[in-house]
């Protein structure tokens, strides 16, 4: 059933079984799993059916530390959440890949690493998530994809660097709108902005969820189970601002809510100079292509799990893409950096150096423009390397409450993103491993290694907001437990990428949906227990 919160009476109080806050991939996945039984579900979305400028203004915030995308441009308040942000005129697909086994392990040299369970535990949920995300078969074995479309991986010497594969989705989660509206036991509320998670009657249980309307009126939802699925920045913000009973915010007894915020570290880090022009013709696996009808894949290079463990490296994938050599000169690189800087706050350091590179390299920019117009794709001479790496968990990289307030009078989110120099060093070490593998196989070499460029490359995030309500069995080390329940609050759960303890090099959505399906199973079991033993709630 569909309802607009403006249709509800002022100060109305509603009792339901499950209240899900946020209709993005995680919230939608959980709501779908609860269709068809006697569980009454309310799915709350602060935006509308589609993105609206007024709703987007609620995403405005403050940022400091390393430059990050402006907060209202990196998140979407609408049904489907930030999946509505995936597609651009230059890219009509999104990347999916499960986390690697090493991502779940305690890794020597990487403090705070390790999940409460291993990759095998999540495997059956990955299979379900693959279908829900409308991707191809759950098969990420690069050899099978290479055999299928006859685009073999680069013949690297085995043991250090391997080829892997990402699948590329072409659907967002907007397609589940009609199904949820028709579901008899699910009520989808649009324009329903949650402003407080109340614990007045019992400090260990959320007893009411307060919604606000655009006209300033409000209503309240009382739920047996509450799921916070509002995104990697809004999840910690809502916990921090729910302070009526808990002065530091819900789940924040150990000052962990908002800490360990991470982004995917992404940048063009150099290029592969082929030993033979034939290498470019053999690199088809690494472009987005369609080996089977309706299925798109893209290959990448990454250091193996074993070598990551041995050398204490963070996970990182490199995408080698055919480009003209002129794209690699400093003027072109600096012009791209300046274009990115316009959309990020705070402004990056080294702007003056990039401006000087552009002025000094006007001729190179002209050559680049001419090549873009005149040179066919098959005449391109290098493989540009784009890195997508993880940062190490850092408690000082965090989301807090800002000094400005939104139109409901609540503090906006303030993001202090702090990728460390050691994170960059790990990406460089991985890039050096790729160079070693290419040279050893006689295929080519990596030029312009990360750190050799002047001014330095600007790392950008990929709208992957991770880690700020991290999962850990110990309340002193995490906000939620292995079931994604907030420590110390019996009926409050968190879904989404904010629960990731470590981050890997894969795009997060497939794992977000797998964790959401796992949480839905847990909620079903808890609700069944409560029906048999009401005092268990």
C-alpha positions in Angstrom: 0.0 0.0 0.0 1.2 3.5 -0.8 0.7 6.4 1.5 2.0 10.0 1.5 2.8 11.0 5.1 0.9 14.2 4.5 -2.3 12.1 4.5 -1.8 11.1 8.2 -3.3 13.0 11.0 -1.1 15.2 13.1 0.4 13.4 16.2 -1.1 10.2 14.9 0.4 7.1 16.6 0.6 3.8 14.7 1.7 0.3 15.9 3.4 -2.0 13.4 5.7 -5.1 13.6 8.6 -3.7 11.5 9.5 -0.2 10.7 12.2 0.2 8.0 13.8 3.7 7.7 15.0 4.2 4.2 13.8 2.8 0.8 17.2 2.2 -0.8 18.6 -1.2 -1.8 18.9 -2.4 1.8 15.5 -1.3 2.9 13.8 -2.5 -0.2 15.5 -5.9 0.1 14.3 -6.4 3.7 10.7 -5.2 2.9 10.5 -7.7 0.0 11.5 -10.5 2.2 8.7 -9.7 4.6 6.0 -9.7 1.9 3.2 -12.2 2.2 2.9 -13.1 5.9 1.1 -11.6 8.9 3.9 -9.1 9.6 2.8 -5.5 9.3 5.7 -3.5 7.7 6.1 0.2 7.2 8.8 1.3 4.8 9.6 5.0 5.3 11.3 7.2 2.6 12.1 10.8 3.2 11.9 11.6 -0.5 9.3 10.9 -3.1 8.7 8.5 -6.0 11.5 10.3 -7.9 14.3 12.6 -6.8 13.0 16.0 -5.8 15.0 19.2 -5.3 13.4 20.0 -1.9 14.1 16.5 -0.5 17.7 16.6 -1.8 18.3 19.8 0.2 18.0 17.6 3.4 21.2 15.9 2.3 23.2 19.1 2.5 26.0 18.9 5.0 29.5 20.0 5.9 32.8 18.4 5.1 36.4 18.7 6.2 39.6 16.6 5.9 40.3 15.1 2.5 38.1 16.5 -0.4 34.9 14.5 -0.8 31.9 14.9 -3.1 29.4 17.4 -1.9 27.0 15.5 0.4 23.8 16.4 -1.4 25.3 15.3 -4.7 26.4 11.9 -3.6 23.2 10.7 -2.0 19.6 10.5 -3.2 16.4 10.8 -1.2 13.8 9.0 -3.3 12.5 5.5 -3.7 15.5 3.4 -4.7 17.9 5.5 -2.7 21.3 6.2 -4.2 20.8 3.5 -6.8 18.9 6.3 -8.6 22.4 8.0 -8.9 24.1 5.1 -10.7 23.5 6.0 -14.3 25.0 8.9 -16.2 25.2 9.9 -19.9 28.7 8.4 -19.9 28.0 5.2 -18.0 24.7 3.2 -18.1 25.7 0.4 -15.8 26.9 -0.2 -12.2 29.6 -2.5 -10.9 28.9 -5.5 -8.7 31.3 -8.0 -7.1 31.3 -9.9 -3.8 33.9 -9.1 -1.2 37.0 -11.3 -1.3 37.6 -14.0 1.4 40.6 -11.9 2.6 38.3 -9.0 3.3 36.6 -10.9 6.1 39.8 -12.0 7.8 41.9 -10.5 10.6 44.9 -9.3 8.6 48.4 -8.8 10.0 49.4 -5.2 9.9 45.8 -3.9 9.4 44.5 -2.8 12.7 40.7 -3.3 13.4 40.4 -5.8 10.5 38.2 -8.8 10.6 34.4 -9.5 10.4 32.4 -11.6 12.9 32.0 -14.3 10.1 33.8 -15.4 7.0 32.9 -15.2 3.3 31.5 -18.7 3.2 28.8 -17.7 5.8 27.5 -15.0 3.4 27.7 -17.1 0.3 24.0 -18.2 0.1 22.9 -14.6 0.6 25.2 -13.5 -2.1 23.4 -15.9 -4.5 20.0 -14.4 -3.5 21.3 -10.9 -3.8 22.6 -11.5 -7.3 19.1 -12.3 -8.4 17.5 -9.4 -6.6 20.0 -7.0 -8.2 19.0 -8.5 -11.6 22.6 -9.4 -12.5 23.8 -12.4 -14.4 24.5 -15.8 -12.8 26.4 -15.7 -9.5 29.7 -16.6 -11.1 32.8 -14.5 -10.7 35.3 -17.0 -12.0 37.2 -15.0 -14.6 38.2 -18.2 -16.5 34.6 -19.1 -17.2 33.8 -15.6 -18.4 36.9 -15.5 -20.5 36.1 -18.9 -22.1 32.5 -17.8 -22.8 33.3 -14.7 -24.8 36.9 -15.6 -26.0 38.5 -12.6 -24.3 41.3 -14.3 -22.2 42.9 -12.5 -19.3 46.4 -11.2 -19.6 48.9 -14.1 -19.4 50.6 -13.0 -16.2 52.9 -15.2 -14.3 50.8 -17.0 -11.6 51.1 -16.3 -7.9 51.2 -12.5 -7.4 48.7 -10.7 -9.5 45.5 -12.2 -10.9 42.7 -11.1 -13.2 39.2 -10.9 -11.7 35.8 -9.9 -13.0 33.1 -7.4 -12.0 29.6 -7.7 -13.3 27.8 -4.6 -14.5 24.1 -4.1 -13.7 21.7 -2.2 -15.9 18.8 -2.0 -13.4 18.3 0.1 -10.3 16.0 -0.6 -7.4 13.2 1.7 -8.6 11.8 -1.4 -10.4 10.5 -2.8 -7.1 8.1 0.1 -6.5 4.9 -1.5 -7.9 5.6 -4.8 -6.1 5.9 -3.1 -2.7 2.9 -0.8 -3.3 0.7 -3.9 -4.1 2.0 -5.9 -1.1 -0.9 -6.3 1.3 1.2 -6.2 4.5 3.6 -3.4 3.5 2.9 0.3 3.7 5.3 2.5 1.8 5.3 6.1 3.1 6.9 8.8 1.0 7.9 12.2 2.2 8.4 10.7 5.7 11.5 12.2 7.3 12.5 10.4 10.5 13.9 12.9 13.0 14.2 10.9 16.2 14.4 7.4 17.6 12.7 7.6 21.0 13.7 5.5 24.0 11.8 7.4 26.7 9.9 4.4 28.2 12.9 2.0 28.1 16.5 3.2 27.4 17.3 -0.2 25.9 14.4 -0.2 23.3 13.2 2.2 20.6 9.6 2.8 21.6 8.7 5.3 18.9 10.0 6.6 15.6 9.1 10.3 15.1 8.2 11.4 11.5 8.0 15.0 10.4 6.0 16.5 7.5 6.8 19.5 5.4 4.2 21.6 7.2 6.0 20.9 10.5 3.4 18.5 11.9 4.4 15.0 13.0 3.3 11.4 13.6 4.8 8.5 15.5 5.4 4.8 14.7 5.7 2.2 17.5 7.4 -1.0 16.1 8.5 -4.3 17.5 11.6 -4.0 15.3 13.2 -0.9 13.8 15.7 -1.1 11.0 17.8 1.9 10.1 18.6 1.7 6.4 19.1 5.3 5.5 22.6 5.2 4.0 26.2 5.3 5.2 26.0 8.9 6.4 22.4 9.2 7.5 22.6 6.1 9.6 25.1 7.5 12.0 23.5 11.0 11.9 20.2 9.6 13.0 21.8 7.7 15.9 23.8 10.7 17.0 20.9 13.1 17.0 18.6 10.7 19.0 19.7 12.1 22.3 16.6 12.5 24.5 17.7 9.7 26.8 21.2 8.9 25.6 23.1 12.2 25.7 25.8 10.9 23.2 23.3 9.3 20.9 21.9 5.8 20.5 24.5 3.0 20.5 27.2 5.5 21.3 28.3 4.5 24.8 31.8 3.9 23.5 32.0 7.0 21.2 32.0 4.8 18.1 29.0 6.0 16.2 30.3 7.9 13.1 33.8 6.7 13.5 35.7 4.5 11.0 34.0 6.3 8.1 35.6 5.3 4.8 35.2 5.8 1.1 36.6 3.8 -1.9 39.9 5.4 -2.9 39.7 5.9 -6.6 42.1 7.6 -9.0 44.0 7.2 -12.3 47.3 6.1 -11.0 49.4 5.6 -14.1 49.5 3.6 -17.3 50.8 0.4 -18.8 53.2 0.9 -21.6 52.9 -2.3 -23.7 55.9 -4.2 -24.9 54.0 -4.8 -28.1 51.0 -3.1 -29.7 49.3 -6.5 -29.7 48.7 -6.2 -25.9 45.9 -3.6 -26.5 44.2 -6.0 -28.9 44.3 -8.6 -26.2 42.8 -6.4 -23.4 39.1 -6.9 -24.4 38.3 -8.6 -21.1 39.0 -5.4 -19.2 36.5 -3.2 -21.0 32.8 -3.3 -20.2 31.5 -5.9 -22.7 28.5 -8.3 -23.1 29.6 -12.0 -23.3 26.0 -13.2 -23.0 22.7 -11.5 -23.8 21.8 -9.1 -21.1 25.0 -9.8 -19.0 27.8 -7.3 -18.9 31.2 -7.9 -17.3 34.5 -6.0 -16.8 37.9 -7.5 -15.9 40.4 -6.0 -13.5 43.8 -6.8 -12.0 44.4 -7.3 -8.3 47.1 -8.7 -6.0 46.1 -12.2 -4.8 44.8 -12.7 -1.2 48.0 -14.6 -0.3 50.3 -11.8 -1.3 48.1 -9.2 0.4 48.4 -11.2 3.6 52.2 -11.7 3.2 53.0 -8.1 2.3 50.3 -6.6 4.6 48.5 -4.8 1.7 45.0 -3.4 1.5 42.8 -4.7 -1.2 42.9 -2.9 -4.5 41.6 -3.5 -8.1 43.1 -1.9 -11.2 41.1 -1.3 -14.4 43.4 -1.2 -17.5 41.6 0.8 -20.2 43.0 1.6 -23.7 43.8 5.3 -24.0 45.8 7.7 -26.1 49.3 8.4 -24.7 48.5 12.1 -24.6 46.0 11.5 -21.8 48.9 10.6 -19.6 50.7 14.0 -19.7 50.6 16.3 -16.7 48.5 19.1 -18.2 45.7 16.6 -19.0 45.9 15.0 -15.6 45.8 18.4 -13.9 42.9 19.6 -16.0 40.9 16.5 -14.9 41.9 17.1 -11.3 40.6 20.7 -11.4 37.3 19.5 -13.0 36.9 17.1 -10.1 37.8 19.7 -7.5 34.8 21.8 -8.5 32.4 19.2 -7.1 34.3 18.4 -3.9 34.7 20.1 -0.5 37.0 21.2 0.9 39.1 22.2 -2.1 42.2 19.9 -2.5 45.7 21.1 -1.8 48.0 21.7 -4.8 45.4 23.6 -6.9 48.1 26.2 -7.8 50.4 23.5 -9.1 47.6 22.0 -11.2 46.8 25.4 -12.7 50.5 25.9 -13.6 50.5 22.5 -15.3 47.5 23.4 -17.4 49.0 26.8 -18.4 52.4 25.3 -19.2 50.8 22.4 -21.1 48.4 24.2 -23.4 50.0 22.6 -26.4 49.6 19.2 -24.9 46.0 19.9 -24.2 45.5 20.8 -27.9 47.2 17.6 -29.0 45.0 15.6 -26.6 41.9 17.3 -28.1 42.9 16.5 -31.6 43.7 12.9 -30.8 40.3 12.5 -29.2 38.6 13.7 -32.4 40.8 12.0 -34.9 42.3 8.8 -33.4 40.2 5.7 -33.7 39.9 3.5 -30.6 42.0 0.7 -32.1 44.9 3.1 -32.5 45.2 4.0 -28.9 48.7 3.3 -27.5 48.5 2.7 -23.7 46.4 1.1 -21.0 45.4 3.7 -18.4 45.3 2.2 -14.9 42.4 3.3 -12.7 42.7 2.1 -9.1 39.8 1.3 -6.8 41.3 0.6 -3.4 40.2 0.3 0.2 41.5 2.4 3.1 42.4 1.0 6.4 39.9 1.4 9.2 40.6 4.7 11.0 38.6 5.9 14.1 39.5 9.5 13.3 37.8 9.4 9.9 34.3 10.1 11.0 30.8 11.5 10.6 29.7 13.9 13.3 26.9 16.5 13.7 27.6 19.8 12.1 27.0 23.4 13.2 24.3 24.1 10.5 20.7 22.8 10.8 18.2 21.5 8.2 14.7 22.8 7.8 13.5 20.5 10.7 16.0 22.2 13.0 18.3 19.2 13.2 22.1 19.3 12.9 23.3 18.4 9.4 26.0 15.7 8.9 29.6 16.7 9.0 32.0 14.3 7.3 35.8 14.3 8.1 37.2 11.8 5.6 40.8 10.9 6.4 42.5 8.5 4.0 46.1 8.1 5.3 49.4 8.3 3.5 49.8 4.5 4.4 46.6 3.9 2.3 48.3 5.6 -0.7 51.5 3.6 0.0 49.5 0.4 -0.1 48.0 1.2 -3.5 51.4 2.1 -4.8 52.8 -1.2 -3.5 50.0 -3.0 -5.3 50.7 -1.1 -8.4 54.4 -2.1 -8.2 53.3 -5.7 -7.9 51.3 -5.3 -11.2 54.5 -3.8 -12.7 56.5 -6.8 -11.6 54.0 -9.2 -13.0 53.8 -7.4 -16.4 57.6 -7.2 -16.7 58.0 -10.8 -15.6 55.6 -11.9 -18.3 57.2 -9.7 -21.0 54.0 -7.8 -21.5 55.0 -4.3 -20.6 55.6 -2.0 -17.7 53.8 0.5 -15.5 54.7 4.2 -16.0 54.0 7.2 -13.7 53.8 5.1 -10.5 51.6 6.7 -7.8 53.7 9.2 -5.9 55.9 10.1 -8.8 53.4 12.7 -10.2 53.5 16.4 -9.4 51.3 17.7 -7.9 49.9 14.4 -6.5 46.9 12.6 -7.8 43.6 13.6 -6.3 41.9 10.5 -4.8 38.2 10.6 -5.1 35.4 8.7 -3.4 32.9 6.7 -5.3 29.8 7.5 -3.3 30.7 4.4 -1.2 30.0 5.6 2.3 31.3 2.8 4.6 32.0 1.8 8.1 30.5 4.5 10.4 28.3 2.1 12.3 30.7 -0.8 12.1 30.0 -4.4 13.1 31.8 -6.2 15.9 30.9 -8.7 18.6 32.5 -6.5 21.3 30.5 -3.3 22.1 33.8 -1.5 22.8 34.8 -2.1 19.2 31.6 -1.8 17.2 28.2 -0.2 17.0 26.3 -3.2 15.9 26.7 -6.9 16.7 27.0 -9.9 14.2 23.2 -9.7 13.7 23.5 -6.0 12.9 21.6 -5.1 16.1 22.8 -1.9 17.8 24.6 -2.9 21.0 22.5 -2.1 24.1 19.3 -1.5 22.1 17.1 -4.7 21.9 15.0 -3.9 18.8 17.1 -1.5 16.7 19.1 -2.8 13.7 21.2 -1.1 11.0 21.4 -2.2 7.4 23.7 -0.9 4.7 27.4 -0.3 4.0 27.8 1.6 7.3 28.1 -1.8 9.1 31.2 -2.9 7.1 34.1 -3.4 9.5 36.6 -3.4 6.6 35.9 -2.4 3.0 37.6 -4.4 0.3 38.0 -3.2 -3.3 34.5 -4.3 -4.6 31.6 -2.0 -5.0 29.4 -2.4 -1.9 25.8 -2.8 -3.2 25.9 -6.6 -3.7 27.2 -7.1 -0.1 24.7 -4.5 1.2 21.9 -6.5 -0.3 23.3 -9.9 0.9 23.6 -8.5 4.5 20.0 -7.1 4.2 18.7 -10.5 3.2 20.5 -12.1 6.1 19.0 -9.5 8.5 15.6 -10.2 7.1 16.0 -13.9 8.0 17.0 -12.8 11.5 14.0 -10.5 11.9 11.6 -13.3 10.8 13.0 -15.6 13.5 12.8 -12.9 16.2 9.2 -12.1 15.3 8.3 -15.7 15.4 9.8 -16.0 18.9 8.0 -12.9 20.1 4.7 -14.2 18.9 5.2 -17.4 20.9 6.7 -15.7 23.9 5.6 -12.0 23.9 7.8 -11.2 26.9 10.9 -12.0 24.7 10.6 -8.6 23.0 
